[in-house]
Amino acid sequence: MQLTFFGAAHEVTGSCHFLKTQTTSVLIDCGMFQGSDFNEARNGDPFPFDPKRIAAVLVTHAHIDHIGRIPKLVHDGFAGTVFMTRGTQELAALVWADAYEIMAYNHRKFQSPLLYGTADIAEAKRLCRGVNYGERVEINHGISAVWKDAGHIFGAAFIEVSAEGKVIVFSGDIGNVNAPILKDTDQLGRIDALITESTYGDRIHENESARKEIILTLIAEGVRRGGTIMVPAFSIERTQEFLFELHELSEHDQTLPPIPIFLDSPLAIDATKIFKRYPEYYDRETAKIYMTGDDFLSFPQLRTAYTVEESKNINHVRGPKLVIAGAGMMNGGRIQHHAVRYLSDPNSTLIIVGYQAVGTPGRRIYEGAKNVRMLGIDVPVHCVVKAIGALSAHGDQAKLLSWIGHAEKLPKEVYCVHGEPHAATELAHRLRDTYGIDTFVPNYGETVEI
């Protein structure tokens, strides 16, 4: 069988893998490209395959760089089944609707193209089939698949695909060590080939045991400066994990400074409701809290801003405050409005808690830019900028090496995708040197025989 890499090759976003057997063709993920204007413009390009001839899409998780182009796939003629976990199915509907609202706004204001319409979203939802972790699903013509817990975001999975006598695993994104709320990543089984993410394949995160201490220290320092603390957070998982840690600091440790904390993201607010509907996804510690009736995603200082008016009212709150808002890479969403207002304030703080793609405002700020352009305005960066690797939803190099090394049977070959060139190459070299596995860093459009 043949596998072609049509996204997340030598880059982190745009996941899309085309698997062709003698009898059928399926996609694993179909996500948006993110980052520079050039990268995002690629989302409007025609697919390099005929969507009408794709039998199914197998989805790893609900982040937009893994599912964002599925409604476009439908718009262009796809009529097969979209398989994903039940939790992912609910989150995907929110992500598609949110993405459409952003596209529609940009279309009205800047004449940016619309990739799909509301009818395409409705049809994509109709084509979705929710599956359970560990359930073997017959896909089409001799292909079957099992979704196993990736420990990355709510409902996320790595997928074991069986076809033509071989087992191929598509990692999607693999979670961090001991992440709050979620169970740990399931073990790899006996596999022949692995397509693995490599987002942090060249680095090690801070120790997760220091997670709360780091958060508390940064908030306390921000409060002492007296400015606004901004947290650009991905609406699904990163926000909920951050809320979990704040809940612990507030309710259990009782060390959280008494400042107002705002969740300014309709998508995150809606996603948090879905988290509460799937307690079977919780890890043991979170399940115990849930059984006591404690709302581990809320605390007395938390206020939600769902409407635009509620978001604007945050500006009128004087004194130190903390604002959690999307988008996580600062390339859209309400965080941009707060950034325009507070990035130039030396008393304010920006806490970066997730991966920042090349070309995004978040990446430029992280790398030390003195000015960034947001909402058509050149904004000087004078605030304090901090990053917390321990809050990443992606496993680091050590986690990926351990996960792969503990497979029941080591794969004969590993393809490192979903990483910038240095990260992917570094992980490939480490896997080769540690386990003697044949490793590759595929190019966009490259086809390999499995």
Buried (B, 14 or more C-beta within 10 A) or exposed (E): BEBBBBBBBBBBBBBBBBBBBEEBBBBBBBBBBBBBEEBBEBBEEEBEBEBEEBBBBBBBBBBBBBBBBBBBBBBBEBEBBBBBBBBBBBBBBBBBBBBBEBBBEBBEEEEBEBBBBEEBBBBBBEBBEBBEBEEEBEBBEBBBBBBBBBBBBBBBBBBBBBBEEEBBBBBBBBBBBBBBBBBBBBEBEEBBBBBBBBBBBBBEBBEBEEBBBBBBEBBEEBBEBEBBBBBBBBBBBBBBBBBBBBBBBBBEEEEBBEBBBBBBBBBBBBBBEBBEEBEEBBBEEBBEBBEEEEBBBBBEBBBBBBEEEBBEEBBEBEEBBBBBBBBBBBBBBBBBBBBBBBBBBEBBBBBBBBBBBBBBBBBBBBEEBEEBEBEEEEBEBBBBBBBBBBBBBBBBBBBBBEBBEEBEEBBEBBBBBBBBBEBBBBBBBBBBEEBEBEBBBBEBEBEBEB
